[in-house]
Amino acid sequence: MSARPNSVVAAPASASASAAASAAADSDDCCAAPLPVLGRDVLVPLVTGGEVGYAALDYAASTPALQRVWDDVAAYAPYYGSVHRGAGYLSQLSTDLFENSRAAVAEFLGCRPGDQVVFTRSTTDSLNLLAAVLPADCQVFVFETEHHASLLPWRDAQVTYLNAPRSPQQAVETLDRALADREPYGPALVCVTGASNVTGELWPVRELAAAAHAHGARIVLDAAQLAPHHPVDIAGLDVDWVAFSGHKLYAPFGSGVLAGRSDWLQDAEPYLAGGGASRKVARRTDGGVDVEWHTTAARHEAGSPNVIGAYAVASACKALTEAGFDTLIAREQHLIAKVREGLAEVPEVRVLSLFGDDAPRVGVISFVVDGWNSSHFAAALSAEYGIGVRDGLFCAHPLVRTLLGSDAAAPGECGAPDAAPGEKSLNAIRVSFGAGTPDEHVERFVAAVGELVREGARWQYRTEDGRCVPACGAAA
């Protein structure tokens, strides 16, 4: 094809330069500045009056979009066209962009020759796709500590749920024993997270992969919480597949990835049947149809693909690589230390952990506050301080209940403690952050936690549709 506008393959130089200058001007205590993200300047109202800059500390649910990603997508948008099946210039350009995005993601993940990158909607969609292509009689092994996206898709397989380990070594030993004892000895798959969405703790992925392969099993890595914080290398970790979501990798527009070995994907019927997945369709004399399916990643990408979502993911992969994971990790560890040290100064706070305080982790920390309903506490952080966190069981119900030592299914009424001081809590609060988080946000969070525990909420709250919300005009 003829030359394309530079703006289609990279953010305009002026936008990138402006973003870099903004980041440099906003550098905090750490040597590296946070990456520019959308929403840094958004003001939100406080129930006590006035406005404050929003502190987005729910990165584990969805990260804000990198400014770089937004600029790249905006530069491409005028050239948007149909993918794979159009003869026009914009269609061909969009097709090239889509396939180049696939190649960029493969490079980001360190894919091996022969690996395939399939674009999906999310990590959940990726793992459901893998569940749909499992060979007959495949056994699946999954720890009860997984996010529901990893825990639940295997309902049509023979599933063994492994108990929560209390150390990385115990995780490897538990898996090794389970695989050694399996009967019959046939195809098997292990599914494991790279970093917990509840505790942030890193799992021993390479060691678990070695244990799986030693027993003839395969392994899929749920990298939804790992990929935004640490490099993920399929070949280096020796995993068979990796799944992750764009919306947790600073890329909006609802795109995910399943990358890895192609054989199970190509041996199975398409995840969705339709245009794009089919290579040839012909009527039979008996009135039916014969279908020849694609053998490429397109086999499981039926329908018009989300080219903007795929391009956003590729742009985020490139931006994080260029920023340098060593630099990003160093800054994040600086923020983790600030939060953990601040919470340690509040005796009423208990941080949740499987592997202990010294376990390596990403910027995800869950905790309970003695005597507080977690929904009430999170609502007060938002309404009175402009801080967005998450409360509940974080789509990892078995893990959180194990950590809380509670089998209860629901929190107490808003405004009342879900447990009296010294008793077990029913849910938890999660603070999470990453490459776009400035020091001020975590400092405000730590200060707010201490103030709420010492002085209580300044406003009254009520329950509405199961959520704790400020009561209208009701100061405490």
C-alpha positions as CSV (number, residue, x, y, z in Angstrom):
1,M,0.0,0.0,0.0
2,S,1.0,3.6,-0.3
3,A,2.4,5.5,2.5
4,R,0.1,6.2,5.5
5,P,-0.2,9.3,7.5
6,N,2.3,9.2,10.4
7,S,-0.5,9.9,12.8
8,V,-2.0,6.5,12.1
9,V,0.9,4.6,13.5
10,A,2.1,6.9,16.3
11,A,0.8,9.7,18.4
12,P,1.5,13.1,16.9
13,A,4.9,14.4,18.1
14,S,3.3,17.5,19.6
15,A,0.9,15.5,21.7
16,S,3.6,13.1,23.0
17,A,6.0,16.0,23.7
18,S,3.2,17.9,25.6
19,A,2.4,14.8,27.7
20,A,6.1,14.2,28.5
21,A,6.5,17.9,29.5
22,S,3.4,17.6,31.7
23,A,4.7,14.5,33.4
24,A,8.1,16.0,34.0
25,A,6.5,19.1,35.6
26,D,4.4,16.9,37.8
27,S,7.3,14.7,39.1
28,D,6.8,13.8,42.8
29,D,9.1,12.5,45.5
30,C,10.3,9.5,43.4
31,C,12.9,10.0,40.7
32,A,10.4,9.0,38.0
33,A,7.2,10.9,37.2
34,P,3.8,9.2,36.8
35,L,2.8,8.5,33.2
36,P,0.2,11.0,31.8
37,V,-3.3,9.5,32.1
38,L,-6.7,10.9,31.3
39,G,-8.6,12.2,34.4
40,R,-5.7,13.6,36.3
41,D,-7.4,17.0,36.3
42,V,-11.0,15.9,36.9
43,L,-12.6,17.7,39.9
44,V,-15.3,16.0,41.9
45,P,-17.7,17.5,44.5
46,L,-17.5,16.8,48.2
47,V,-20.5,16.4,50.4
48,T,-18.9,18.8,52.9
49,G,-18.7,21.5,50.2
50,G,-16.3,22.4,47.4
51,E,-14.4,20.3,44.9
52,V,-11.2,18.3,44.9
53,G,-9.1,16.6,42.2
54,Y,-10.2,13.0,41.9
55,A,-7.8,10.4,43.3
56,A,-8.4,7.3,41.2
57,L,-7.2,4.5,43.4
58,D,-9.1,1.6,41.8
59,Y,-6.6,0.6,39.1
60,A,-7.2,-3.1,39.7
61,A,-10.8,-2.7,38.4
62,S,-10.0,-0.4,35.4
63,T,-7.0,1.8,34.8
64,P,-7.3,5.2,33.4
65,A,-6.4,5.5,29.8
66,L,-2.8,6.6,29.0
67,Q,-2.8,10.0,27.3
68,R,-0.5,8.4,24.7
69,V,-3.1,5.7,23.9
70,W,-5.9,8.3,23.6
71,D,-3.7,10.4,21.3
72,D,-2.9,7.4,19.1
73,V,-6.6,6.3,18.8
74,A,-7.7,9.9,18.1
75,A,-5.0,10.2,15.3
76,Y,-6.3,6.9,13.7
77,A,-10.0,7.6,14.1
78,P,-10.5,9.6,10.8
79,Y,-9.0,6.6,9.0
80,Y,-11.3,4.0,10.6
81,G,-12.7,1.4,8.2
82,S,-13.9,-2.2,8.0
83,V,-11.3,-4.9,8.7
84,H,-10.2,-7.8,6.4
85,R,-13.0,-7.6,3.9
86,G,-13.0,-4.2,2.3
87,A,-11.2,-3.1,-1.0
88,G,-11.1,0.6,-0.1
89,Y,-8.0,2.4,1.1
90,L,-9.3,2.9,4.6
91,S,-10.4,-0.7,4.9
92,Q,-6.9,-1.9,3.8
93,L,-5.3,0.6,6.2
94,S,-7.4,-0.5,9.1
95,T,-6.7,-4.2,8.3
96,D,-3.0,-3.5,8.3
97,L,-3.3,-1.6,11.6
98,F,-5.3,-4.5,13.2
99,E,-2.7,-7.1,12.1
100,N,0.2,-4.8,13.1
101,S,-1.5,-4.5,16.5
102,R,-1.5,-8.3,16.8
103,A,2.2,-8.4,16.0
104,A,2.9,-5.6,18.6
105,V,1.1,-7.6,21.3
106,A,3.0,-10.7,20.4
107,E,6.3,-8.8,20.8
108,F,5.1,-7.4,24.1
109,L,4.4,-10.9,25.4
110,G,7.5,-12.5,24.1
111,C,5.5,-15.0,22.0
112,R,7.2,-18.0,20.5
113,P,7.2,-19.0,16.9
114,G,3.9,-20.6,16.2
115,D,2.1,-18.9,19.0
116,Q,-1.2,-17.1,18.2
117,V,-2.6,-13.9,19.5
118,V,-6.4,-13.9,19.5
119,F,-8.2,-10.6,20.3
120,T,-11.1,-11.0,22.7
121,R,-13.2,-8.7,24.8
122,S,-11.5,-9.2,28.1
123,T,-9.6,-11.7,30.3
124,T,-13.0,-13.3,31.2
125,D,-13.7,-13.7,27.5
126,S,-10.2,-15.1,26.8
127,L,-10.5,-17.8,29.5
128,N,-14.0,-18.7,28.4
129,L,-12.6,-19.1,24.9
130,L,-9.9,-21.4,26.2
131,A,-12.4,-23.4,28.2
132,A,-14.5,-23.9,25.0
133,V,-11.6,-25.5,23.1
134,L,-10.4,-27.9,25.8
135,P,-9.8,-31.4,24.5
136,A,-12.3,-34.1,25.6
137,D,-11.7,-35.4,29.1
138,C,-9.4,-32.5,30.0
139,Q,-8.9,-32.0,33.7
140,V,-8.5,-28.5,35.0
141,F,-6.6,-27.5,38.2
142,V,-7.3,-24.1,39.7
143,F,-6.6,-22.6,43.1
144,E,-9.6,-21.3,45.0
145,T,-7.7,-18.0,45.3
146,E,-8.4,-17.1,41.7
147,H,-10.5,-14.2,40.4
148,H,-13.9,-15.5,39.2
149,A,-12.7,-15.0,35.6
150,S,-10.2,-17.8,36.2
151,L,-12.3,-19.8,38.7
152,L,-15.6,-20.2,36.9
153,P,-15.2,-20.8,33.1
154,W,-14.3,-24.5,33.5
155,R,-17.8,-25.7,34.4
156,D,-17.9,-28.2,31.4
157,A,-14.6,-29.8,32.4
158,Q,-13.5,-32.0,35.3
159,V,-12.2,-29.3,37.8
160,T,-10.1,-29.8,40.8
161,Y,-10.1,-26.7,43.1
162,L,-6.9,-26.4,45.2
163,N,-6.9,-25.0,48.7
164,A,-5.4,-21.5,49.2
165,P,-1.6,-21.8,49.8
166,R,0.1,-19.8,52.4
167,S,3.4,-19.5,50.6
168,P,4.7,-19.6,47.0
169,Q,6.5,-22.9,47.9
170,Q,3.3,-24.4,49.2
171,A,1.5,-23.4,46.0
172,V,4.0,-25.3,43.9
173,E,3.9,-28.3,46.3
174,T,0.1,-28.4,46.3
175,L,-0.1,-28.3,42.5
176,D,2.7,-30.9,42.1
177,R,0.8,-33.4,44.4
178,A,-2.5,-32.8,42.7
179,L,-1.1,-33.4,39.3
180,A,0.8,-36.5,40.4
181,D,-2.4,-38.0,41.9
182,R,-4.7,-37.3,39.0
183,E,-6.6,-40.2,37.3
184,P,-6.9,-40.9,34.5
185,Y,-3.6,-39.5,33.2
186,G,-4.9,-37.5,30.2
187,P,-4.9,-33.9,29.0
188,A,-4.7,-31.4,31.9
189,L,-4.7,-27.6,32.3
190,V,-3.6,-25.4,35.2
191,C,-5.0,-21.9,35.5
192,V,-3.2,-19.5,37.8
193,T,-3.0,-15.7,38.3
194,G,0.3,-13.8,38.0
195,A,-0.6,-11.3,40.7
196,S,-3.6,-11.4,43.0
197,N,-6.4,-8.9,42.4
198,V,-7.0,-8.9,46.2
199,T,-3.6,-8.9,47.9
200,G,-1.4,-7.8,44.9
201,E,1.0,-10.7,45.8
202,L,3.1,-12.2,42.9
203,W,2.6,-15.9,42.3
204,P,5.5,-18.3,41.4
205,V,4.4,-18.6,37.8
206,R,7.7,-20.0,36.4
207,E,7.8,-22.7,39.1
208,L,4.2,-23.6,38.7
209,A,4.7,-23.9,34.9
210,A,7.6,-26.3,35.5
211,A,5.5,-28.4,37.9
212,A,2.7,-28.5,35.3
213,H,4.9,-29.5,32.5
214,A,6.7,-32.1,34.6
215,H,3.3,-33.9,34.9
216,G,2.3,-33.5,31.2
217,A,-0.1,-30.6,31.9
218,R,-0.4,-27.2,30.3
219,I,-0.8,-23.9,32.0
220,V,-2.6,-20.6,31.3
221,L,-1.5,-17.4,33.1
222,D,-4.2,-14.9,34.1
223,A,-2.1,-11.8,33.6
224,A,-4.9,-9.2,34.1
225,Q,-3.2,-7.8,37.2
226,L,0.4,-8.7,36.3
227,A,0.8,-7.2,32.8
228,P,0.1,-3.6,33.8
229,H,2.9,-3.8,36.4
230,H,5.5,-6.3,35.3
231,P,6.8,-7.6,32.0
232,V,5.1,-10.8,30.9
233,D,7.3,-13.2,28.8
234,I,5.5,-16.3,27.6
235,A,8.7,-18.0,26.5
236,G,10.7,-16.9,29.6
237,L,7.9,-18.0,32.0
238,D,7.3,-21.2,29.9
239,V,3.6,-20.9,30.1
240,D,1.3,-22.2,27.3
241,W,-1.1,-19.3,27.2
242,V,-1.5,-15.8,28.6
243,A,-4.8,-13.9,29.0
244,F,-5.2,-10.2,29.9
245,S,-7.6,-7.2,29.5
246,G,-6.9,-3.9,27.8
247,H,-9.0,-2.0,30.3
248,K,-6.5,-2.9,33.0
249,L,-3.5,-2.0,30.8
250,Y,-4.4,1.7,30.3
251,A,-6.3,0.9,27.1
252,P,-10.1,1.5,26.8
253,F,-12.5,0.2,24.2
254,G,-13.2,-3.3,25.5
255,S,-10.5,-5.5,24.0
256,G,-8.6,-8.4,25.6
257,V,-6.0,-11.0,24.5
258,L,-5.5,-14.7,24.6
259,A,-2.0,-15.6,23.4
260,G,-0.1,-18.8,23.2
261,R,-0.1,-22.3,21.7
262,S,-2.2,-22.8,18.6
263,D,-3.0,-26.5,18.5
264,W,-5.9,-26.7,20.9
265,L,-7.3,-23.5,19.4
266,Q,-7.1,-24.9,15.9
267,D,-8.4,-28.4,16.7
268,A,-11.6,-27.0,18.2
269,E,-14.7,-25.6,16.6
270,P,-14.7,-21.8,16.6
271,Y,-15.7,-20.1,19.8
272,L,-18.2,-18.1,17.8
273,A,-19.5,-19.1,14.4
274,G,-19.9,-16.5,11.7
275,G,-18.2,-14.2,9.2
276,G,-14.5,-13.8,9.6
277,A,-14.1,-17.2,11.2
278,S,-15.1,-19.1,8.1
279,R,-12.8,-19.5,5.1
280,K,-15.3,-21.2,2.8
281,V,-19.0,-22.1,3.1
282,A,-20.9,-24.2,0.5
283,R,-24.4,-25.6,0.3
284,R,-24.7,-29.4,0.3
285,T,-27.1,-31.4,-1.8
286,D,-28.9,-32.5,1.4
287,G,-29.7,-28.8,2.2
288,G,-27.0,-28.3,4.8
289,V,-23.7,-26.4,4.6
290,D,-20.1,-27.4,4.6
291,V,-17.8,-25.0,6.3
292,E,-14.0,-24.7,6.2
293,W,-12.8,-22.6,9.1
294,H,-9.7,-20.5,9.2
295,T,-6.6,-22.0,10.9
296,T,-5.3,-18.6,11.9
297,A,-6.4,-16.5,15.0
298,A,-9.4,-15.4,12.9
299,R,-10.9,-18.8,13.6
300,H,-12.0,-17.4,17.0
301,E,-12.6,-13.8,16.0
302,A,-15.9,-14.1,14.2
303,G,-17.7,-10.8,13.3
304,S,-16.2,-7.4,12.6
305,P,-13.2,-7.0,15.0
306,N,-12.8,-4.2,17.4
307,V,-9.9,-2.6,15.6
308,I,-9.8,0.5,17.8
309,G,-9.7,-1.7,20.9
310,A,-6.9,-3.8,19.5
311,Y,-4.9,-0.7,18.5
312,A,-5.4,0.8,21.9
313,V,-4.0,-2.4,23.5
314,A,-1.0,-2.3,21.1
315,S,-0.4,1.4,21.8
316,A,-0.5,0.7,25.6
317,C,2.0,-2.2,25.2
318,K,4.3,0.1,23.3
319,A,4.0,2.9,25.7
320,L,4.7,0.7,28.8
321,T,7.7,-0.8,27.0
322,E,9.1,2.6,26.1
323,A,8.6,3.9,29.6
324,G,10.6,0.9,30.9
325,F,9.3,-1.6,33.4
326,D,12.3,-1.2,35.6
327,T,11.4,2.5,36.0
328,L,7.7,1.8,36.4
329,I,8.3,-1.0,39.0
330,A,10.7,1.3,41.0
331,R,8.1,4.0,41.2
332,E,5.3,1.6,42.1
333,Q,7.4,0.1,44.9
334,H,7.9,3.7,46.2
335,L,4.1,4.1,46.3
336,I,3.5,0.7,47.9
337,A,5.9,1.6,50.7
338,K,4.0,4.9,51.3
339,V,0.7,3.1,51.6
340,R,1.8,0.2,53.7
341,E,3.8,2.4,56.0
342,G,0.8,4.7,56.4
343,L,-1.7,1.9,57.1
344,A,0.7,0.4,59.6
345,E,0.4,3.5,61.7
346,V,-3.3,2.9,62.1
347,P,-3.8,0.0,64.6
348,E,-7.4,-0.5,63.6
349,V,-6.3,-1.5,60.0
350,R,-5.5,-5.0,59.1
351,V,-3.9,-5.6,55.6
352,L,-4.9,-8.9,54.0
353,S,-2.2,-11.3,52.8
354,L,-1.7,-14.9,51.8
355,F,2.1,-15.0,51.7
356,G,3.0,-12.6,54.4
357,D,4.2,-9.0,54.7
358,D,7.5,-9.6,52.9
359,A,6.0,-11.2,49.8
360,P,6.7,-9.2,46.5
361,R,3.6,-7.5,45.2
362,V,2.1,-5.1,42.8
363,G,0.1,-1.9,43.7
364,V,-3.0,-3.7,45.0
365,I,-3.7,-3.7,48.7
366,S,-6.8,-4.9,50.5
367,F,-7.6,-4.3,54.2
368,V,-10.3,-4.1,56.8
369,V,-10.8,-1.5,59.5
370,D,-11.8,-2.7,62.9
371,G,-15.4,-1.6,63.7
372,W,-16.1,-0.2,60.3
373,N,-18.5,-1.4,57.6
374,S,-16.2,-1.5,54.5
375,S,-18.9,-0.1,52.2
376,H,-19.4,2.8,54.7
377,F,-15.6,3.4,54.8
378,A,-15.2,3.4,51.0
379,A,-18.3,5.7,50.6
380,A,-16.8,8.2,53.1
381,L,-13.4,8.2,51.3
382,S,-15.3,9.1,48.1
383,A,-17.8,11.6,49.4
384,E,-15.6,13.4,51.9
385,Y,-12.1,13.1,50.3
386,G,-12.6,12.6,46.6
387,I,-10.9,9.2,46.7
388,G,-12.1,6.3,44.6
389,V,-11.4,2.8,46.0
390,R,-13.3,-0.5,45.9
391,D,-15.1,-2.4,48.6
392,G,-16.6,-5.9,48.7
393,L,-15.3,-9.3,47.8
394,F,-13.6,-8.2,44.5
395,C,-15.0,-11.0,42.3
396,A,-12.8,-13.4,44.3
397,H,-15.2,-14.5,47.0
398,P,-13.5,-17.7,48.2
399,L,-10.2,-15.9,48.6
400,V,-11.5,-12.9,50.4
401,R,-13.6,-15.0,52.7
402,T,-10.6,-17.2,53.4
403,L,-8.5,-14.1,54.3
404,L,-11.3,-12.7,56.4
405,G,-12.0,-16.0,58.1
406,S,-15.7,-15.5,57.4
407,D,-18.3,-17.4,55.3
408,A,-20.8,-14.6,55.5
409,A,-22.2,-13.6,52.1
410,A,-23.2,-9.9,52.7
411,P,-22.0,-6.8,54.6
412,G,-24.0,-5.3,57.4
413,E,-26.3,-2.3,57.0
414,C,-24.6,0.9,55.8
415,G,-23.6,3.2,58.6
416,A,-23.3,0.4,61.1
417,P,-20.3,-1.8,61.5
418,D,-20.3,-5.1,59.7
419,A,-18.5,-6.4,62.7
420,A,-18.0,-5.1,66.2
421,P,-14.4,-4.2,67.2
422,G,-12.4,-7.4,67.4
423,E,-14.9,-9.5,65.4
424,K,-14.5,-10.8,61.9
425,S,-15.3,-8.4,59.0
426,L,-17.6,-9.5,56.2
427,N,-16.0,-7.7,53.3
428,A,-12.9,-5.6,52.6
429,I,-11.6,-2.4,51.1
430,R,-9.1,-2.3,48.2
431,V,-6.8,0.4,47.2
432,S,-4.9,0.0,43.9
433,F,-2.6,2.2,41.8
434,G,0.0,2.1,39.0
435,A,1.9,4.0,36.4
436,G,-0.3,7.1,36.4
437,T,-0.7,7.6,40.2
438,P,1.0,10.7,41.7
439,D,2.3,10.7,45.2
440,E,-0.4,13.2,46.3
441,H,-3.2,10.6,45.7
442,V,-1.7,7.9,48.0
443,E,-0.7,10.6,50.6
444,R,-4.3,11.9,50.6
445,F,-5.6,8.3,50.9
446,V,-3.3,7.5,53.9
447,A,-4.2,10.7,55.7
448,A,-7.9,10.2,55.1
449,V,-7.8,6.6,56.5
450,G,-6.2,7.9,59.7
451,E,-8.6,10.8,60.0
452,L,-11.7,8.6,59.5
453,V,-10.5,6.1,62.1
454,R,-9.7,8.8,64.6
455,E,-12.6,11.2,64.1
456,G,-15.3,9.2,62.2
457,A,-17.2,10.2,59.2
458,R,-18.4,13.8,58.9
459,W,-21.6,12.9,57.0
460,Q,-24.4,10.4,57.5
461,Y,-24.9,7.5,55.0
462,R,-27.7,5.2,54.0
463,T,-28.1,2.1,52.0
464,E,-29.5,2.4,48.4
465,D,-29.7,-0.5,46.0
466,G,-27.2,-2.4,48.2
467,R,-24.7,0.4,48.2
468,C,-23.7,2.9,50.9
469,V,-24.3,6.4,49.7
470,P,-24.4,9.9,51.5
471,A,-27.7,10.8,53.0
472,C,-29.0,14.1,51.4
473,G,-28.1,17.1,53.5
474,A,-27.3,15.0,56.6
475,A,-24.1,16.0,58.2
476,A,-22.9,13.8,61.0
